[in-house]
Amino acid sequence: MTSKTPFEIRTELLQQAQSILFERNMAERMRLENDWNTEREVAFAMRENGQATALPEFPVLPLVTTEDIIAEARKLNEFVSNG
């Protein structure tokens, strides 16, 4: 078994953090889009029944920032370092 350098460990923690946040982000995006589609279908149905209804605006989708990734990597590092 070879030892990893601190640089390699940090790189892996950043990659893990990015993966965690991207998966969480995609789940939230899917939820928002599904909710929007449902609201849109309801609005279209109401319009077909003669009710004046505005269509919902597309939701603002969450973003993952570099700062978010670094913060998540620090959490992972804290767990690994201190259990």
MIFI-458447 format. One record per residue (C-alpha): residue in one letter; x, y, z. Coordinates in steps of 0.05 Angstrom, whole numbers, padded with zeros to 5 digits. Last residue first. Example, Ala and Ser with C-alpha at 12.3 -4.5 7.8 and 13.67 -1.06 7.14 Angstrom:
! MIFI-458447
{S {00273 -00021 00143}};
{A {00246 -00090 00156}};
This chain:
! MIFI-458447
{G {-00274 00218 00267}};
{N {-00224 00274 00276}};
{S {-00183 00274 00212}};
{V {-00232 00238 00166}};
{F {-00292 00276 00193}};
{E {-00256 00343 00191}};
{N {-00232 00328 00120}};
{L {-00303 00312 00097}};
{K {-00328 00377 00127}};
{R {-00270 00415 00095}};
{A {-00288 00383 00028}};
{E {-00360 00408 00036}};
{A {-00335 00479 00049}};
{I {-00288 00475 -00011}};
{I {-00344 00451 -00056}};
{D {-00392 00505 -00033}};
{E {-00338 00558 -00044}};
{T {-00327 00533 -00115}};
{T {-00400 00544 -00127}};
{V {-00456 00495 -00140}};
{L {-00517 00528 -00170}};
{P {-00590 00521 -00154}};
{L {-00642 00530 -00208}};
{V {-00687 00592 -00209}};
{P {-00755 00565 -00225}};
{F {-00789 00571 -00293}};
{E {-00846 00620 -00286}};
{P {-00915 00594 -00273}};
{L {-00967 00604 -00327}};
{A {-01018 00657 -00310}};
{T {-01090 00635 -00303}};
{A {-01153 00663 -00333}};
{Q {-01203 00608 -00322}};
{G {-01239 00583 -00384}};
{N {-01236 00508 -00370}};
{E {-01178 00501 -00419}};
{R {-01142 00555 -00380}};
{M {-01150 00515 -00316}};
{A {-01121 00454 -00350}};
{F {-01062 00495 -00375}};
{A {-01050 00522 -00305}};
{V {-01052 00452 -00275}};
{E {-01003 00427 -00327}};
{R {-00957 00485 -00312}};
{E {-00959 00473 -00237}};
{T {-00941 00399 -00250}};
{N {-00884 00418 -00297}};
{W {-00858 00468 -00245}};
{D {-00859 00416 -00190}};
{N {-00822 00367 -00235}};
{E {-00771 00420 -00253}};
{L {-00759 00438 -00180}};
{R {-00752 00365 -00159}};
{M {-00705 00350 -00216}};
{R {-00662 00410 -00199}};
{E {-00660 00389 -00125}};
{A {-00637 00319 -00144}};
{M {-00585 00348 -00192}};
{N {-00558 00393 -00137}};
{R {-00552 00336 -00087}};
{E {-00514 00295 -00139}};
{F {-00470 00355 -00156}};
{L {-00457 00369 -00083}};
{I {-00435 00298 -00067}};
{S {-00392 00293 -00130}};
{Q {-00358 00360 -00116}};
{A {-00343 00339 -00044}};
{Q {-00314 00273 -00068}};
{Q {-00270 00308 -00119}};
{L {-00247 00359 -00068}};
{L {-00231 00304 -00019}};
{E {-00192 00266 -00072}};
{T {-00152 00328 -00090}};
{R {-00137 00342 -00017}};
{I {-00113 00270 -00008}};
{E {-00068 00275 -00069}};
{F {-00038 00341 -00045}};
{P {-00026 00312 00024}};
{T {00014 00257 -00009}};
{K {-00015 00188 -00011}};
{S {00020 00130 00021}};
{T {00028 00067 -00020}};
{M {00000 00000 00000}};
